Amino acid sequence: MTEHIHHLRIARAALAAAATLVLPNHAAAQQRHHETGVNHKAEQMTLHRGRVTAVSLGYHLTFSSNFNGTKLNRSKWIDSYPGGVRTHSNNEQQYYSPHGYSVSHGALHLIGTNKPMGGMRYTSGMIASYGHFSQKYGWFEIRAKFPAGKGYWPAFWLLPADGSWPPEIDILEILGDQPDKVYLTNHYSQDGHPAGKGGFYVGPDFSKGYHTFSLQWTPTKLVWYVDGVARYSTHENIPHVPMYVIANLAIGGDWPGMPDASTKFPQSMDIDWIRVYQK
């Protein structure tokens, strides 16, 4: 779909939702970065400071979902982008179906399938805390495991609650054909244009079991952790606006490429819990 049509669709969705919720202009959020243009460092960064937790650093819990039971907690989450938008830019090929997830066995499962829906080639699932929770600074954390296969693109990230973009903080992004590599990225404005910089960490195969991914965000720094160990940090272009939480399983797109004959469907991004802390 063309960019004009995509933005028009977002605007219509926002107007439809305005009867129950006053929304800012979220068109910018749908212009989410092309990761191929981000300056990821050529080598991974490992910061040798030992294993830490939010509690060990003096943070207290402000928001959490353990995904117990059989239904998504609607007092905490929506299952689309703001305004009911269920598609995205970046040439992504998934439609975020209201049935694209399940809650069972103490986890949320965002399920990618090769079933066409909403004009897209695939269906999948997402959640966002927009309208329910946002926070400026703190510790943001997810425990999850991810699908392996060409074209899968799971992520856990933050967007401004006021609908502006950038900034954006990607706490994790994984490409399904490289399931042992996690990308850690900060997006910001530079000279009036979107820019981004980040690192990556190569570790175990993150599709084989659950791992914890965290972001420590203060007024002066961002630090990314994998299983409690700091793997990348920056003191540049720190955002200073409240942000809400998103977890999604994208399929296809300019960065991960399209699924191929080796990609297995269905598969899921399985989330044990999401927690946010603050000092």
LODO-961324 format. One record per residue (C-alpha): residue number from 1; chain; x, y, z. Coordinates in steps of 0.25 Angstrom, whole numbers, plus 5000, padded with zeros to 4 digits. Layout:
BEGIN
<nr->NUM kette->A east->X north->Y up->Z>;
...
# end
This chain:
BEGIN
<nr->1 kette->A east->5000 north->5000 up->5000>;
<nr->2 kette->A east->5005 north->5014 up->4997>;
<nr->3 kette->A east->5010 north->5023 up->5009>;
<nr->4 kette->A east->4998 north->5033 up->5006>;
<nr->5 kette->A east->4987 north->5022 up->5007>;
<nr->6 kette->A east->4994 north->5016 up->5019>;
<nr->7 kette->A east->4994 north->5030 up->5026>;
<nr->8 kette->A east->4979 north->5032 up->5022>;
<nr->9 kette->A east->4976 north->5018 up->5028>;
<nr->10 kette->A east->4982 north->5022 up->5041>;
<nr->11 kette->A east->4975 north->5036 up->5041>;
<nr->12 kette->A east->4961 north->5029 up->5039>;
<nr->13 kette->A east->4964 north->5019 up->5050>;
<nr->14 kette->A east->4968 north->5030 up->5060>;
<nr->15 kette->A east->4955 north->5037 up->5057>;
<nr->16 kette->A east->4947 north->5025 up->5059>;
<nr->17 kette->A east->4953 north->5023 up->5073>;
<nr->18 kette->A east->4951 north->5037 up->5077>;
<nr->19 kette->A east->4938 north->5035 up->5083>;
<nr->20 kette->A east->4944 north->5027 up->5094>;
<nr->21 kette->A east->4958 north->5032 up->5095>;
<nr->22 kette->A east->4965 north->5045 up->5090>;
<nr->23 kette->A east->4976 north->5041 up->5082>;
<nr->24 kette->A east->4989 north->5049 up->5078>;
<nr->25 kette->A east->4993 north->5048 up->5063>;
<nr->26 kette->A east->5000 north->5034 up->5062>;
<nr->27 kette->A east->5003 north->5035 up->5048>;
<nr->28 kette->A east->5018 north->5037 up->5052>;
<nr->29 kette->A east->5018 north->5025 up->5060>;
<nr->30 kette->A east->5014 north->5017 up->5047>;
<nr->31 kette->A east->5026 north->5022 up->5040>;
<nr->32 kette->A east->5035 north->5014 up->5048>;
<nr->33 kette->A east->5049 north->5013 up->5044>;
<nr->34 kette->A east->5056 north->5005 up->5033>;
<nr->35 kette->A east->5066 north->4997 up->5042>;
<nr->36 kette->A east->5075 north->4995 up->5030>;
<nr->37 kette->A east->5078 north->5010 up->5031>;
<nr->38 kette->A east->5082 north->5009 up->5046>;
<nr->39 kette->A east->5096 north->5010 up->5050>;
<nr->40 kette->A east->5098 north->4997 up->5058>;
<nr->41 kette->A east->5112 north->4996 up->5062>;
<nr->42 kette->A east->5121 north->4986 up->5054>;
<nr->43 kette->A east->5124 north->4978 up->5067>;
<nr->44 kette->A east->5116 north->4974 up->5079>;
<nr->45 kette->A east->5118 north->4981 up->5092>;
<nr->46 kette->A east->5119 north->4974 up->5105>;
<nr->47 kette->A east->5120 north->4983 up->5118>;
<nr->48 kette->A east->5127 north->4974 up->5129>;
<nr->49 kette->A east->5119 north->4979 up->5141>;
<nr->50 kette->A east->5113 north->4966 up->5146>;
<nr->51 kette->A east->5099 north->4961 up->5147>;
<nr->52 kette->A east->5089 north->4971 up->5152>;
<nr->53 kette->A east->5074 north->4972 up->5154>;
<nr->54 kette->A east->5064 north->4984 up->5155>;
<nr->55 kette->A east->5062 north->4981 up->5170>;
<nr->56 kette->A east->5077 north->4980 up->5172>;
<nr->57 kette->A east->5079 north->4994 up->5166>;
<nr->58 kette->A east->5068 north->5000 up->5175>;
<nr->59 kette->A east->5056 north->5000 up->5166>;
<nr->60 kette->A east->5042 north->4997 up->5170>;
<nr->61 kette->A east->5031 north->4991 up->5162>;
<nr->62 kette->A east->5021 north->5000 up->5155>;
<nr->63 kette->A east->5014 north->4991 up->5144>;
<nr->64 kette->A east->5014 north->4976 up->5141>;
<nr->65 kette->A east->5007 north->4965 up->5134>;
<nr->66 kette->A east->5010 north->4951 up->5137>;
<nr->67 kette->A east->5000 north->4946 up->5126>;
<nr->68 kette->A east->4993 north->4936 up->5135>;
<nr->69 kette->A east->4979 north->4931 up->5132>;
<nr->70 kette->A east->4973 north->4930 up->5118>;
<nr->71 kette->A east->4970 north->4944 up->5114>;
<nr->72 kette->A east->4978 north->4957 up->5111>;
<nr->73 kette->A east->4976 north->4967 up->5122>;
<nr->74 kette->A east->4969 north->4978 up->5115>;
<nr->75 kette->A east->4972 north->4988 up->5126>;
<nr->76 kette->A east->4986 north->4987 up->5123>;
<nr->77 kette->A east->4987 north->4984 up->5108>;
<nr->78 kette->A east->4981 north->4987 up->5094>;
<nr->79 kette->A east->4984 north->4977 up->5083>;
<nr->80 kette->A east->4987 north->4987 up->5072>;
<nr->81 kette->A east->4994 north->5000 up->5070>;
<nr->82 kette->A east->4987 north->5013 up->5075>;
<nr->83 kette->A east->4974 north->5016 up->5068>;
<nr->84 kette->A east->4972 north->5001 up->5064>;
<nr->85 kette->A east->4982 north->5001 up->5053>;
<nr->86 kette->A east->4986 north->4986 up->5051>;
<nr->87 kette->A east->4997 north->4988 up->5040>;
<nr->88 kette->A east->5010 north->4995 up->5039>;
<nr->89 kette->A east->5020 north->5001 up->5029>;
<nr->90 kette->A east->5034 north->4996 up->5026>;
<nr->91 kette->A east->5028 north->4987 up->5015>;
<nr->92 kette->A east->5023 north->4977 up->5027>;
<nr->93 kette->A east->5014 north->4967 up->5022>;
<nr->94 kette->A east->5006 north->4963 up->5035>;
<nr->95 kette->A east->4992 north->4967 up->5039>;
<nr->96 kette->A east->4991 north->4968 up->5055>;
<nr->97 kette->A east->4978 north->4960 up->5057>;
<nr->98 kette->A east->4970 north->4961 up->5069>;
<nr->99 kette->A east->4971 north->4946 up->5069>;
<nr->100 kette->A east->4986 north->4946 up->5066>;
<nr->101 kette->A east->4990 north->4942 up->5080>;
<nr->102 kette->A east->4986 north->4933 up->5092>;
<nr->103 kette->A east->4988 north->4933 up->5107>;
<nr->104 kette->A east->4991 north->4919 up->5113>;
<nr->105 kette->A east->5001 north->4912 up->5122>;
<nr->106 kette->A east->5005 north->4925 up->5129>;
<nr->107 kette->A east->5010 north->4932 up->5116>;
<nr->108 kette->A east->5005 north->4940 up->5104>;
<nr->109 kette->A east->5007 north->4935 up->5091>;
<nr->110 kette->A east->5008 north->4944 up->5079>;
<nr->111 kette->A east->5005 north->4935 up->5067>;
<nr->112 kette->A east->5010 north->4936 up->5053>;
<nr->113 kette->A east->5002 north->4929 up->5042>;
<nr->114 kette->A east->5002 north->4928 up->5027>;
<nr->115 kette->A east->4987 north->4932 up->5027>;
<nr->116 kette->A east->4984 north->4944 up->5019>;
<nr->117 kette->A east->4976 north->4955 up->5026>;
<nr->118 kette->A east->4973 north->4970 up->5024>;
<nr->119 kette->A east->4980 north->4970 up->5011>;
<nr->120 kette->A east->4993 north->4965 up->5016>;
<nr->121 kette->A east->4999 north->4951 up->5014>;
<nr->122 kette->A east->5001 north->4947 up->5028>;
<nr->123 kette->A east->4994 north->4949 up->5042>;
<nr->124 kette->A east->5001 north->4951 up->5055>;
<nr->125 kette->A east->4999 north->4957 up->5069>;
<nr->126 kette->A east->5003 north->4969 up->5077>;
<nr->127 kette->A east->5001 north->4976 up->5090>;
<nr->128 kette->A east->5002 north->4991 up->5094>;
<nr->129 kette->A east->5000 north->4998 up->5107>;
<nr->130 kette->A east->4996 north->5011 up->5100>;
<nr->131 kette->A east->4984 north->5017 up->5107>;
<nr->132 kette->A east->4987 north->5009 up->5120>;
<nr->133 kette->A east->5002 north->5011 up->5124>;
<nr->134 kette->A east->5014 north->5020 up->5120>;
<nr->135 kette->A east->5026 north->5024 up->5128>;
<nr->136 kette->A east->5038 north->5033 up->5127>;
<nr->137 kette->A east->5051 north->5027 up->5131>;
<nr->138 kette->A east->5052 north->5014 up->5139>;
<nr->139 kette->A east->5055 north->4999 up->5136>;
<nr->140 kette->A east->5047 north->4992 up->5125>;
<nr->141 kette->A east->5048 north->4977 up->5124>;
<nr->142 kette->A east->5042 north->4964 up->5117>;
<nr->143 kette->A east->5045 north->4950 up->5118>;
<nr->144 kette->A east->5042 north->4943 up->5105>;
<nr->145 kette->A east->5046 north->4933 up->5094>;
<nr->146 kette->A east->5045 north->4935 up->5080>;
<nr->147 kette->A east->5042 north->4927 up->5067>;
<nr->148 kette->A east->5053 north->4923 up->5057>;
<nr->149 kette->A east->5051 north->4925 up->5042>;
<nr->150 kette->A east->5054 north->4934 up->5031>;
<nr->151 kette->A east->5044 north->4946 up->5031>;
<nr->152 kette->A east->5041 north->4946 up->5046>;
<nr->153 kette->A east->5044 north->4959 up->5053>;
<nr->154 kette->A east->5040 north->4960 up->5068>;
<nr->155 kette->A east->5042 north->4972 up->5076>;
<nr->156 kette->A east->5040 north->4979 up->5089>;
<nr->157 kette->A east->5040 north->4994 up->5089>;
<nr->158 kette->A east->5036 north->5007 up->5094>;
<nr->159 kette->A east->5028 north->5019 up->5087>;
<nr->160 kette->A east->5024 north->5033 up->5092>;
<nr->161 kette->A east->5011 north->5033 up->5099>;
<nr->162 kette->A east->5008 north->5047 up->5092>;
<nr->163 kette->A east->5009 north->5040 up->5078>;
<nr->164 kette->A east->5022 north->5047 up->5074>;
<nr->165 kette->A east->5033 north->5040 up->5066>;
<nr->166 kette->A east->5044 north->5039 up->5068>;
<nr->167 kette->A east->5049 north->5036 up->5079>;
<nr->168 kette->A east->5047 north->5021 up->5080>;
<nr->169 kette->A east->5055 north->5011 up->5088>;
<nr->170 kette->A east->5056 north->4996 up->5083>;
<nr->171 kette->A east->5059 north->4988 up->5095>;
<nr->172 kette->A east->5061 north->4976 up->5086>;
<nr->173 kette->A east->5059 north->4972 up->5072>;
<nr->174 kette->A east->5062 north->4958 up->5066>;
<nr->175 kette->A east->5063 north->4953 up->5052>;
<nr->176 kette->A east->5057 north->4939 up->5051>;
<nr->177 kette->A east->5069 north->4934 up->5042>;
<nr->178 kette->A east->5079 north->4939 up->5052>;
<nr->179 kette->A east->5072 north->4935 up->5065>;
<nr->180 kette->A east->5085 north->4936 up->5074>;
<nr->181 kette->A east->5086 north->4951 up->5071>;
<nr->182 kette->A east->5079 north->4962 up->5077>;
<nr->183 kette->A east->5079 north->4976 up->5073>;
<nr->184 kette->A east->5078 north->4988 up->5083>;
<nr->185 kette->A east->5075 north->5001 up->5077>;
<nr->186 kette->A east->5072 north->5016 up->5080>;
<nr->187 kette->A east->5064 north->5025 up->5070>;
<nr->188 kette->A east->5065 north->5040 up->5071>;
<nr->189 kette->A east->5064 north->5052 up->5062>;
<nr->190 kette->A east->5077 north->5058 up->5057>;
<nr->191 kette->A east->5077 north->5071 up->5049>;
<nr->192 kette->A east->5062 north->5070 up->5047>;
<nr->193 kette->A east->5063 north->5056 up->5042>;
<nr->194 kette->A east->5061 north->5042 up->5048>;
<nr->195 kette->A east->5074 north->5035 up->5052>;
<nr->196 kette->A east->5077 north->5023 up->5060>;
<nr->197 kette->A east->5089 north->5016 up->5066>;
<nr->198 kette->A east->5091 north->5003 up->5074>;
<nr->199 kette->A east->5098 north->4991 up->5076>;
<nr->200 kette->A east->5096 north->4976 up->5076>;
<nr->201 kette->A east->5099 north->4964 up->5085>;
<nr->202 kette->A east->5102 north->4950 up->5080>;
<nr->203 kette->A east->5098 north->4939 up->5090>;
<nr->204 kette->A east->5090 north->4926 up->5091>;
<nr->205 kette->A east->5079 north->4922 up->5081>;
<nr->206 kette->A east->5068 north->4931 up->5087>;
<nr->207 kette->A east->5058 north->4922 up->5080>;
<nr->208 kette->A east->5062 north->4910 up->5089>;
<nr->209 kette->A east->5058 north->4915 up->5103>;
<nr->210 kette->A east->5053 north->4927 up->5111>;
<nr->211 kette->A east->5063 north->4939 up->5113>;
<nr->212 kette->A east->5061 north->4953 up->5120>;
<nr->213 kette->A east->5063 north->4966 up->5112>;
<nr->214 kette->A east->5064 north->4979 up->5120>;
<nr->215 kette->A east->5066 north->4994 up->5118>;
<nr->216 kette->A east->5071 north->5003 up->5128>;
<nr->217 kette->A east->5067 north->5018 up->5124>;
<nr->218 kette->A east->5071 north->5030 up->5132>;
<nr->219 kette->A east->5072 north->5044 up->5129>;
<nr->220 kette->A east->5086 north->5042 up->5125>;
<nr->221 kette->A east->5088 north->5028 up->5119>;
<nr->222 kette->A east->5082 north->5016 up->5113>;
<nr->223 kette->A east->5087 north->5002 up->5117>;
<nr->224 kette->A east->5082 north->4989 up->5110>;
<nr->225 kette->A east->5083 north->4976 up->5118>;
<nr->226 kette->A east->5082 north->4961 up->5113>;
<nr->227 kette->A east->5080 north->4952 up->5125>;
<nr->228 kette->A east->5084 north->4962 up->5135>;
<nr->229 kette->A east->5097 north->4966 up->5128>;
<nr->230 kette->A east->5099 north->4979 up->5121>;
<nr->231 kette->A east->5102 north->4978 up->5106>;
<nr->232 kette->A east->5101 north->4992 up->5101>;
<nr->233 kette->A east->5100 north->5006 up->5106>;
<nr->234 kette->A east->5099 north->5020 up->5101>;
<nr->235 kette->A east->5099 north->5034 up->5107>;
<nr->236 kette->A east->5095 north->5041 up->5094>;
<nr->237 kette->A east->5081 north->5046 up->5090>;
<nr->238 kette->A east->5074 north->5041 up->5102>;
<nr->239 kette->A east->5059 north->5043 up->5101>;
<nr->240 kette->A east->5051 north->5051 up->5112>;
<nr->241 kette->A east->5036 north->5047 up->5109>;
<nr->242 kette->A east->5027 north->5037 up->5115>;
<nr->243 kette->A east->5027 north->5024 up->5106>;
<nr->244 kette->A east->5018 north->5012 up->5105>;
<nr->245 kette->A east->5021 north->4998 up->5103>;
<nr->246 kette->A east->5020 north->4989 up->5091>;
<nr->247 kette->A east->5022 north->4975 up->5088>;
<nr->248 kette->A east->5020 north->4969 up->5074>;
<nr->249 kette->A east->5023 north->4958 up->5064>;
<nr->250 kette->A east->5025 north->4964 up->5050>;
<nr->251 kette->A east->5026 north->4956 up->5038>;
<nr->252 kette->A east->5034 north->4960 up->5026>;
<nr->253 kette->A east->5039 north->4974 up->5023>;
<nr->254 kette->A east->5050 north->4982 up->5017>;
<nr->255 kette->A east->5060 north->4978 up->5028>;
<nr->256 kette->A east->5057 north->4963 up->5031>;
<nr->257 kette->A east->5053 north->4960 up->5017>;
<nr->258 kette->A east->5041 north->4950 up->5013>;
<nr->259 kette->A east->5038 north->4936 up->5019>;
<nr->260 kette->A east->5043 north->4926 up->5009>;
<nr->261 kette->A east->5041 north->4911 up->5007>;
<nr->262 kette->A east->5049 north->4907 up->5020>;
<nr->263 kette->A east->5040 north->4916 up->5029>;
<nr->264 kette->A east->5031 north->4908 up->5038>;
<nr->265 kette->A east->5017 north->4913 up->5041>;
<nr->266 kette->A east->5011 north->4914 up->5051>;
<nr->267 kette->A east->5021 north->4919 up->5061>;
<nr->268 kette->A east->5020 north->4929 up->5073>;
<nr->269 kette->A east->5027 north->4939 up->5081>;
<nr->270 kette->A east->5024 north->4934 up->5095>;
<nr->271 kette->A east->5024 north->4944 up->5107>;
<nr->272 kette->A east->5026 north->4939 up->5121>;
<nr->273 kette->A east->5024 north->4953 up->5127>;
<nr->274 kette->A east->5026 north->4968 up->5125>;
<nr->275 kette->A east->5030 north->4977 up->5136>;
<nr->276 kette->A east->5034 north->4992 up->5138>;
<nr->277 kette->A east->5041 north->4998 up->5150>;
<nr->278 kette->A east->5044 north->5012 up->5154>;
<nr->279 kette->A east->5053 north->5019 up->5165>;
# end
